[in-house]
Amino acid sequence: MNKKKLMVIDGNSILNRAFYGLQGPNLLATSDGLYTNAVYGFINIMNKYIEEENPQYICVAFDLKAPTFRHKQFDGYKANRKGMPDELRVQVPVIKEVLDAMRIKRLEMEGYEADDILGSISLCAQQKGMEVIIITGDRDALQLADKDIRIKIPKTKGGKTETEEYNLETIHGKYKIEPVQFIDVKALMGDTSDNIPGVPGIGEKTALDLIQNYGTIENLYENVDNITKKALKEKLITYKEQAFMSKELARIERNMPFLCNIDELARVEFDKPRLYELFKRLEFKSFIEKFGLKDSQNQESFKVNIKRIKDKQGILELKNEIFEEKEMSFYYLIDKVDKFTNKLSGISISAKEGNSYYLAFNEDYNEKEFLEEFKSIFEDSDIKKYGHDLKNFIVYLKNRGIELNGIAFDTMIGAYIINPSRDTYTISELANDYLGLSVKSVEEMAGKGRNFMPFDAMDEEELKNVAGLYPEVIFKCKNKIEEKLGENDQIKLYYEIELPLVEVLADMEYYGFKVNVNELMSISRQLDEKIQELTVKIYELAGEEFNINSTKQLGVILFEKLELPVIKKTKTGYSTDAEVLEELADKHEIIPKILEYRQLIKLKSTYIDGLMSVINPVTGKIHSSFNQTVTVTGRISSTEPNLQNIPIKLEMGRNIRKAFVSSDENYRLVDADYSQIELRVLAHITGDVNMIEAFNKNEDIHASTASKVFGVPINEVTPLLRSKAKAVNFGIVYGIGDFSLSKDLGITRKEARAYIDGYLEKYANVKKYMHDIVVQGKEFGFVTTLFGRRRYLPELKSSNFNIRSFGERIAMNTPIQGSAADIIKIAMVKVYKELKARKLKSRLILQVHDELIIEAHVSEVEEVTTILKESMENAVKLSVPLSVEVKSGSNWYETK
């Protein structure tokens, strides 16, 4: 007959392991800044062992703050232990709350440590004929191992947990002692983490040898005269009293004065409603799904009548309902493979809450027939459209000659504004976050990579039952998101900036940017020639041929053959990363050649070969995806390809822009670029008189800064001084410190600090702003842009200096960078609307940071130039003027 199992978890130890096992530059936290990485890791570790062992009984032991009996025995006990980091401390009550909701018994007692609870409860259970599994990160627990008591020590790194397991056999085999003898081993070797002194100079190896030979310290001291090593013998004699005290400190108490009622530790069903609310607050969506939790009240009230449409008659019924209600919520199913050839596999539509229609296309009723019937609905501006990730659907419709008008709400964009730090904003995530509903995810059904399954291949009934719910989710989420936007004072940000931008970005994706393939191939050949020249020169300087792309071979050449100083090493050998090579640049002429070689190799692979692979064979254009919900700053990003990252430092990199051309000879490219927009925003936000005056006088801001900081007349500012001032100007925007500035300018940290101090002395309001915004961020947990965009900053509460400093830099920078991003978005919407209102042939095709590019019809270039300049310079009213430079050309290179 199998013995019943008790699992005893060392709460503080496992929470500590989880905290440090799930570290990183950004600790896991909720959107309002509560750290959760330790709680998340603890639950994962605990659940792993519950699944492995399936115990019938379980409990978690915790330390209390009060002193224990060991503190009374020895004042110095644990005296040198560092305090718990604030980020971990705030999670202790949270994990206890989770355990209570899971109905897992917590054990703690004043005067005793968690170890003592582990020792006492495990002995009690063993005496009742049970098997005990102790989960701890503390090796002190090895003294508790016995015939029916196993110790599991988890090691968590990067979210992965491995286990060291100990029982009688493993301890006998590895240490050649009995578990209880670990008390004597520790008595001799001590424990620095607990400040148990032991015998100074005796380490683990010597302590083990002595106990293997003498059994106990009592027996060891009875035979101390037999110790032949003089120094060891003297240490033992000198610190005898300390050794015996250490033994008492190391001994885990196994007879604590509490009632041993194991029945109270029986596993029972979770308090699911309570656990659901808790996990929802902690934003643990994966646990909500894993444990099958749901808001029973919300789930019960969420009833949707899903009707399957199979023919034209059903479509007509739906159309009549939409025309009557004048609004519709919908969710589309498109396999996102190629935005020009993608087909609509299905669509779910609702005209009023509670009812939903689902269409899956087949031979009886196809996609084309549906689009013909629904064109009038999609293009009717009087019918409000609510959807999720509408941009891709707009592009899909444009490719079929249909416009989507009446866009009234996009739940993905709304959820992004409320919490911009998330990675994804799926319908199922929103249903959970805003409605407390557990709704299946079509993204999970589709899978990824080799497991990807197109919607057409899925079970039709299951897809109907899942996707058919989504219009109802969108309806209900819309109201919740709108309410939250109102609370956050973000209604204008949503309706005047972000929602109109959806249509603008869709239009840009649809039109794309024409690429001259011959020009790209010509640049590719030039790169090949230059790379070959550099390769020959590098071989010559190295004195032999080798694989330049091999870090290992390059390291041998640089640090062994050429004997250059080793800057940094990795696990596998010498580091030859860019930072190392830049530091060695003046040590040998081979280094600049290698750096240039690497740049050209990247240019070719990423920007020549990479661009060639994404040119659409039908249009001859690159149709990049512009992402509105990716960055925490509010900036637009682009992927497939990233057109915002085309390098411009190298002439070869700038030449790539020559390949981006207008569609044909009837069009030209018009490029408008904001001048120093972030510095102008800085001047406005800080209200700094000197900076505002410089911009209002249309002075060269970098020369003006150089004049003030370095104390020379503005007409005597040299190019070098202007360059240094420029680095400080832009560095201040990004919260730069003296270390980074010294590296950027190649000066000492002392000089860099003097530049920054000089700058902040002359621009006093900037210094005040930098202080005040950090204080504000700490007080409210977030900072905002001029237009109400928020960035939450849990980093500001960190006890880790580096993480906290990062948070401070972000606090200073976000209002500047984020406001600049908002302004360019406002300008994009203005430009787009103006082009549309005038019914021009010209169209906006690209946005790169502070720059907009329009493909303008030759007859409209002058008009487009005016539209760009007026729309961008009047996007918002600041205390300083916004300045825009406009140029045109037949290719992108000519516009710069």
N, C-alpha and C positions, 0 to 999 in steps of 0.2 A: 504493500500500500504506500502510495506517494505521500511524503510528509507535506504538511501545509507550510507555506512560505511567508515569512515576514521580510519586507524590505524597509530598511532604516536609512534615511538620507540625512547626511550632514548638511543642513541648510546653508549656514554661513560659508562653509568651504566650497560647496558646489556653486553657490551664487557668485563667489569670488572667481572661481574657475571660468564660469560662463562670462563674467564681465571682461576678463582679460583675454578670453578666447575669441570674443567677438569685438575686437578693437579695430580701429581704422581711423582715417583722417576725420570721418564723420560718424560719431556713435549713433546707433539706431535710436530714434526718438520719435515721439508723436508730432503731429503738425503744430501743436501748441507748446512743444519744447520739453516734454517729459521724457527723460532717458528711459529706454526700455531694453537695451541690449542684454543686460544680465538676466532680466525676467524672461525674455525670449529664449535665451540660451539655457536657462535653468529648466524651463518647461520641456525643451527639446531633449535635454539630457535625461530628465526624469522619465519622459515618455518612452525614450529609447530602451531604458532598463525595464520599465513596466511591460513593454511589448516582448522583450527578451525573456523575462523571468515569470511573468503573469502571476505575481504574488496575490495571495488572498488577503493579506494584511499589509498596511503601509503607514509610515509616519515620517515626519520631518522634524529633526531636532535643531534648535537654534540657541545661540549664546544670548545672554542678556547683558546689558551695560554694567550691571552691578558687579562689584568685586567677588571673586570666588574664594573658596577655602585655600587655594594655592597662593593667592595674594597675601593672605594672612600668614602663610608659612614663609613667604619670601617677598619682601617689598618690591624687589626688582623684577618680579615675574611679568613678562611681556612688556617691560618698561621701554624697550627700544623699538617696539613695533610701531610702524607708521600708522597714522589715522586713516580711516576709510575715505577714499575720494568722494567728494560731494556727489558726483555722477552715479556712484554706486549706492551711497547712503540713501538717496531718495527712492531707490528701488526696493529696499528691504521691506517697508510696509506694503508695497505693491505685491511682492511675491507672496507675502503672508495673506493678503486679500485674495489672491488667486487660489492658494491652497484651501482657504476657507470655502471658496465657491466650488472647489473640486471635492469638498468634504473629505479632505485628507488631514488627518489629525496632526496638529502642531504640538511639539513638546518642548518646554523650556522651564527652567527652575532657577530661582535666584540662589547664588552661591555655587552653582555648578556650570560647567561648560557643556557644549553640545557633545563633545567626546564622551563625557561621563554618562550622558543619556544614551548614547550609542552602546556604551559598554554595559550599562545596567539593563536596558531593554533587550539587548541581544542575549544576555545570560538568562534572563527571565524566560524568553521565548524558547531558548535551547532546552531549558529545564522542563518545559512543557512539551518537548518532543518535536519542536518545529525546526525548519531550516531557515537560516537567517542570511540575508544578503545586505551588506553594509556598503552604501555608496558614499564615498568621501574623496576629497582631494588631499587629505592629510595622511601621510604614511605612519603617523603615530598609531593609527588604528590597526596596524599589522599585529600589534600585541593581542588583539581580540580574536584573531583567526583561530578556528578550532575545527573539530570534525564536521560540525554542521553549520559553521559560520564562515562565510566567504567574504572577502573584501574586494570591491571593484573601485579602481581609481581611474576616472575619466581624464583624458587629455584632449582639450578642445583647442583647435587652431583653425582660423579661417572658416569657422562654422562647422568643421568636421570633427567628430568625436571618436577617439580610439580609446581602448580600455586595457589597463594592466589589471589582471585578476590574480588574487592570492588566496591560497588555502593551505592546509597543513603540509601537503606534499610539495607545493611550489616553494614554500618558505624553507622546508627542510633541504630541498635541492639547491636553492640559490644561496641561502645564508648559513646552512649547517647548524641552526639553532632552533629552539622551540619558540613559538610566537611570544610567549610571556617573557622570554629573555631579552626582547627588544627594550624592555624597561631598563634592564641593566646596561645594555649597549648605550642607551641614551644617557644614563647616569654618568657614564665615562666620557662620551663624546660631546655631551651637551646639545643645545639647540639654540642657535642664534636668533631664530625667528620668535621663539618664546622667551628668550633671554634666560634659558636654563644653563647655568655656568658649566656643569660637568667638571672634568679635569683638564685645565688648559694644556694644549699641546698634544692631546690625544684625539685623533680623528676616527672616522668610521672604521677604516681597515684595522687599526690597532685595537679599537674597542671590540670589534667582532672576534679578532684572534684571541683576546683575553677571555671573552665570555665563552667562546668555543672550548677553551682549555679549562676554565675554572667554574663555568656554569652560572655563578652569581657573583655580585661584587662582595657579598659577605664572605664567600669562600675565597675569593681573590685576596681579600685583605688578611684572612687567616693565614694565607700562604704567600704574603707579599715578599717575605725574605727569599723566596725561591726565584724571584724575578732577577734575571741575570743582567739586563740592561740597566746600567746605573742611573741614567737620566730619567728613564721611564719610572723606575722604582722611587726616585726622589719626588717626582711629580705626584705619584699615587699617594705617597706618605703625606706630602705637604697639603694636598687637597682632599684628604680623606673625608672630612666632615662635609665638604662641598659636594662630594660624590654621593654621599648618602642622602643629603638634602635633595639633590638632583633626581635621585631615584624616586623619591616621594612625589616630586613635581611631575615626573614623567609618567607615573602610574595612573592609568585611567580608572576612575571609580566604577565599581561594578555592583555596588549595593546601595544605590541611592534610595532615600527614604520616601518612596511613593508607591501607591498601590499598583501592582502589576496586573492590570486588567487588559489583556491582549484583545479581548473581544471589542473594545472600544476602537481598535485600530483597523477593524475590518473594512475592506474596500466597499464603498456604496456608490450609487449613481450620483453624478455631479448635480449640483443645483444649476441646471442648464440655463434658465432665464437669467440668473445672476451672473453666471460665467459668460453668457453671451454679451450682456451689457458691459461687463468688464473688458472682455476682449475687443469689443467694439470701441470702447474708450481708448484702449491701448493700441488700436489700429492693427490688431493681429488677425488679418483676414484669413491667412492660411490655417490658423488654429480654429477659427470659426468653422471653416470647411472640414478640417481634419476631424474635429470632434462632433460634427453634425449638429451644430448649434443654430438656433434661429430665434427670432423674436416671435414667439407663438401668437401674440396678439396681432402684430402686423401681418404675419404670414397667413393667419386665419382670415384677415380682412382683405387680403390680396387675391381676389377672385377675378379671373379674366375669362370671358367667353371667346374662345379662339375659333374662328370660322375659316375653313379651308375653301379658297376660291379656285375653281377648276375650269371655269368657262367665261365667256363674254358677259353672260347674264349677271354673274356674280360681280364682275367689274362694274357694270352699270349701277348695280345696287350700291356699291361702295362709293362710286362717283357722286351719286345723288345725295348720299349721306354727308360727304365732304362739302359739297356745294351748299348744303343746308346748314352745316355747323360752321363753315368758314374757317376751319382749322383742321390740321392733321398732324399726327405724330407718326414717324415711321423709322424703320431700321432696315438697312439694305445688307444683302449678303453678296459680297464680291470677293473672289480670291485675288488678293493683291499681288499679282505677278507682274503684269505690264499694264500700265494705266491706259494704253491705247487699244489693247486687245482684250482686256478683262471683260468678262460677261457677267451679267446679273443672274445669279443662281436662284435668288428668291428675294422677296421683300415682304415685310409685315407692316401693316398700316392700321391706324386707328383714327376715327373722326371724333370719338368721344370716349371718355374713360369707362372702363368695364368691358368694352367690346374691341376685338382685334381681328383683322383679316390677314390671312397668310397665303401668299402666292408662291408656288414653286413651278418653274417653267418646264414644260415637256412638249411632246409632239402634239398634244391636244390644245395647249395654249402656250405660245412661245413669248420670248422676251420682246421681240419686235412688235407683236400685236399689243402687248401691254403698253409699251412706250407710245405707240400711236394713239391708244385710248387715253393715256394719262398725260400726254403732252400739254393739253389745255389746263390740267390741274397744276402741273409743275410750274407752268409759266404764268399762272394767275397770281398777281401781286396781292390781291385781296384775300387770298387764302393763306393763313399763317402756317408756316412749316416749322415743326419742332423735330430735331433729329440729333444724331450723335456722330461726331466726326464728319460733318457735312462737306468739308472741302473735297474729299475724294469722290463723293457722289456728284458734286458739281462738275468735276473734271470728266467723270464718266458720262454725264448727260451732255456736256459740251461736245464730246467726241461723237455724239449722235444727233447733233443739231438742236439740242433742247437747252433752254435756260432754266435755272431754278430761281424763281422769284418769290418774294414773300418770306424770306428767311427770318424767323422770329426768335429762334433759340437753338443753341447747340450746347448740349449738356457737357460735352467733353471740355469745351472752352471755359464754361462756367466753373467746373470742378477744378480746372487748372488755375484759374485766378484765385480761388479760395485756398488752394494748397499747391503751390508751384514746385514743390520739392519731390513729388512722387514720380516714379518711373513710368507708370501706366495709368490710364483712366478708362478702364473697360466698363461696359454697362453693368456687369455683375459686381464690380467693385463699387460703383456708384449706388447700386441697389442696396448693397450692404451698408455703405457709409451713411447714406441719406434716408433710407427707408427701413433699415434694419431687416432686410430681406435676404435670404439665401437663394440666389438665382444662378443657374448654371451658366457657364461662360462658353460662348461659341468659339472663342479663341482657343480655349483648352480642348474643345471637341476637335478643332481643326489640327492641333498639334504643330510641331515645328520640325525643321530639318527633314531628316529621313522619315520621320513619323507624320509628316504633313499629309492631311487628307482633304482634298477639295470638297466644297459643300455638296457638289453633285453626287459624291460617293457616299455621303452620310445617310443614315437612316432617316427617311423623309418625315416620318411621324415624330421622331425625337426632335428633329430640327424645328418642326412646326411648333411643338410644345415649348421649346426653349425660345426661339426667335419670336414666336407669337406673343410672348410676355413683354418683350422689349418696348413696344410703343407705350404700353401702360407704365412701365418703369420710367420712360422718358417724360411722359405727362407729369407723373408724381415728382420725379427728381427736379424737373423744371421749377416747380413751385418751391421746393425746399432750397434749391440752389439760389433762386432769386431772393428768397427770404434772407439767406446767409449773406449774399452780396449786399443787401440793404443794411444789415447789421454792421458789415465791415466798411460801409460807405464806398462801395465799389460798383454801384449801378452804372455810373457814367463811364467808368473804365471798361465795363463789359459792353454796354450798348452803343457807345460812341467810338470806341477804339477797337476792341478785340473782335466783336461779332461782325462788324462791317469788313474787317480785315480778312475774314474767311473767304469771302468772294474775291478779294484782290489776289490773294495767294493762289487760289484755284485758277484764276485767269492767267497768272504768270506761269504756272505749271503747264497749263494747256498750250499756251503759245510757244514757250521754250525759247532757246537761244541757238541760233544757227552756228554750225561749226564748219570751217573750211578744212576738210580732211587733208587736202594736199599740203596746206600750210603746216598742219600738225605733223605730217610725215616728214616734211622738210626740217622742222625743228628736231624731230626724232633723229634724223640722220646727223644733224649738227651735234646733237648730244652724244651720239655714238662716237663720232670723231673725237670730240673733246674728252670723253671718258677714256678712249683708247690712248690719247696723248698723255693723260694723267697717269694711266696705268703704267705706261713705259717709263715715265719720269719717276714714279714711286718705286718701281723695280730697280731703277738705276740708283736711287738714293739708298735703297735698302741693301743693294749689293747682291740681290738674288730675287727670283720670282717666287711668289707665294699667293695664297688666296686672300686678297685684301678684304673680302667680305667675311672672312673667318676671324672672329674675335680672338680665338686661341692663337692662331698663327700670327695675327697682327701683334698680339701681346708679346709673343716671343721675339719678334723683330724689334719692337720698340724698347722693351725693358730688359731684354737679355743681350741681343746683338748690339743695338745702338746704345744700350745702358742709360736710357732716359730714366729720370726719377719716377718711382712708382707712386702714383697719387692715391689709388684706391684698388682694393682687391674684392673679387666676388667669391662665391663658393667654389666656382670652377676655375678661377685663375685671375689674371689681370683684368681690370676694368678698362675698356677703351671707349666709354661712352662720350658723347659730345662735350660734356662738362670737363671730363679729364683731358680730352684733346685740346680744348680751348685754353686750358691752364698750361698746357705744354707748347702752345703755338709758337712761342719765341725761343724754344729750346733746340729745335731742329727744323730745317726747311722741309722735311718730309711731312710734318704735321699739317701745315696749311693745305698741302696737296691732298692729303687724306680727307680732310674736312670738305674740300671742294668736290672731291670724288664722290663722297657720300651724298652731298647735296644734289649732284647731277644724277646719280643713280636713283635717288628718291624722285626727282623731277620726272625722270623717264618712266619709272614704274607706276608712280601714283598719278601723275598729271598728263602723261602722254598716252601710255598704254591704258591707263585707267579711263581717261576721257574717250578714247577710241571705242572702248567696250560698252559705253553707255549711250552712244549716238543712236538715235532712233532710226532704223532703216527706212521707215516710211517718210518721215518728215525731214531727216537729215539734221535734226536738232537734238540738243540735250534738254531733257525735260526734268530738271532737278525737282526734288520734293522739298517744299518749304515747310518747316515744322514750327508750329505755333505753341506747342505745349511741352517743349523739351528743356529750355533753359530756365533757371531760377531767377535770372535777372530780367526776363521779359524780352530778351533779344530773340529775333527770328534766327533759326539755324537752317542749314540746307544739307541734304544728303542725296546720295545716288545721282550725281556726285556732289561733294561739298564745294560749291563754287566760291564760297567765302574764304577759302584757304589757299587759293592759287597764289604761290609765293611771288613776292615783288622785290625782294632784296637783291637777288641775282638778276643780271640782265637776261640770262637764259630763261629765268622764270617769268620775267616781264614779257618776254617774247611770246609766251604761250597765249597771251591776250590777243595777239595778232590773229589767232585762229578763230576767235569769236567775232563773227561778222553779222551784218544785217542780212535779212532773208533774201533780198535780191537788190538790183540796182535802183529800185524805186524807193528804197528805205535807207536811212542813216541812223547811226546810234547817237543818242543824246544822253550825256552823263552829267548828273548833278551831284555835287559832293558838299556836305556841310563842312564849314571851316571851324575846326576846334570846338565842336558842339559840347563836348563834355566839360571843357574849361568854362564855356559860357554858362552852362547849367550850374557849375560850381560857383561862379560869380553871383548868379541869381539866388541860389539857395543860401549861400553864406552872407549875402548882402555886403560883401567886402568892398569898401569905397574905392580903394586903389585899383582893384581888378575891374570893377564896373567902369571906372573912369577911363582905364586903358582901352576897354572894348568900345565904349561910347565915342572915344576920340579916334577909333579905327586904327589904333596903334598896333604894331607887331607885338603881340602879347609876350612872346618869348624874349624879344629884345627889351621890352619894358620890364619884364621880370629880372633879366640879367642886369639892367641898369640899377634897379632897386636893391637887389641882393648883393651885387658885387661893387656897388657904389661908384659907378662910372656914368658919365652922360650917355643918353640913349644913342647919340650919333657916334659914340666911340666904342660901342659894343662890338667886339670881334666875333667872327663866325664861331670860334671855339667857345667863347662865353655864352653866345646864344644857344649853342648846342647843349651846354651844361644846364642852362636855365630851362630848356625844353624838356630835358630828362627829369628835372625836378618838378616842373609843372605837371607833366603827365604821371610822374611817380606819385605825387601827392594825391592825385585822383584815385590811385590804386592802393593808397595806404602804404607806400614804400617805406622801408626802414633804411638805416645807414649802411647795413651790410649789403643789401641788394643794390642800392645806389652806387656804392663804392665799386661793386663788380661791373655795373653798367658803364660807369665812367672811367674805370681803371685808375681809381684814386684810393687813398687810405680811408678807413672807416671814420677817422677823426675829421678828415676833410669833408666827407659826405655828411657827417652829423652837423658840421658847421654850415654847409649849404642849406640843409633842411631847417636848422634853427634860424638862419638868416632869412629864409623864405617866410617862415611862420611869424617872424618878428615884423616883417614888412606887410604881410597879409594877416593881420591880427584876427580878423573875423573867421578866416579859414581855420586857424588854430582853435578858436572857440567852438566852431562847428564840429571839428573832429572830436573834441571832448564831449560836447553836448549830445551828439548823435549816438555815441557809445553808451552814455548814461541812459538815454531814451530806449535804446535797444535792450539794455539790461532790465529796465523797468517794465516795459511792455512785452518783451520777448520777440519783437520784430521791429523793422524799420520800413518806411514807405517811400515811394517815389512821389513826385509832385502830383501824380494823378491817382494815387491811392493804391498802387500795386504794393503788395507786402512781400517781405522776405523774412521768414522766421529764423531766429538765430539762437538755437540752444547752445551753441558753442560758447556764447558769452558767459554761461553759468559754469563752464568747465573749470576744474581745479588744475587741469593740465595747462601749463603756460603756453605751449605751442598752439594747442587747440583754441585757447582763449584769445591769443594774439591774432590767430586767423579770423576768429569771429569779429574782433575789433576792426580789422582791415575791411572785412565784408560790410560791416555796419557803416563804415565811412564811405565805401565805394558804391554800395547799392543805390542810394538815392540819386547819385550822379549818373552812373551807367544805366540804371533802370529808367530814369527820367529821359535820358537821351534816346533810349530804345523806344519809349512811349512816343516821343516827339516824331521820330522817323515813321512810326506806324500811323500817327495822325496825318503826317504829310502824304504817306502812301494812299490812304483812304481819300484824301482831298484830291490828289492827282488823278486817281482812278475815276472818281466821280465826275471830275471836270472833263476828262477825255470822253467819258460816256455821254455826258450831258451835251457836249458839242458834236457828238456823233463823228469823232475823228477816226481815221484809219490807224493812227498811232496807238501803241499799247505798251504798258509797263511790263518789262520782262525780267528784271533782276533787281534785288536789293542786296547790298553787301555792306553791312554795318551802317555807315553814315552816308551811303552812296546809293542813288537810284539810277537805273538805266532804262530809257525808253527807246523802243524801236520806232522811229518816227518816219512817216511818209515824207518824201523830199519836199512836198508842197506844204508840209505842216511843221517843218523844223523850227522856224521862227516862233510860231504859235506855241509849240511844245516847250521851247526854251522859256518863254514867258510863264506858261503854266507851272513849270517846275520851279522856277525862281520864286514866283509869287506864293505858290502853295506851300513850299518848304520854308520860306522866310517868314510866312505868316501862319505857320501851323499853330503856334501858341505865342502869347505875349509875355516876354520876360523883361527883366530890368536892363537887359543888354540886347542888342540886335542879333538875330540869327543871320549868319552870312552863308551864301551858297554860291559856289563856282560852277558854271555850266560850260561844257565843251562838247563838240560833236566830231564824228569821224565815221569812216566806213567800217572800222573795226574797233574793238575795245581798247587796244593799245593806243590808237590815235586820239582817244578821248581823254587820256591822262596827261 
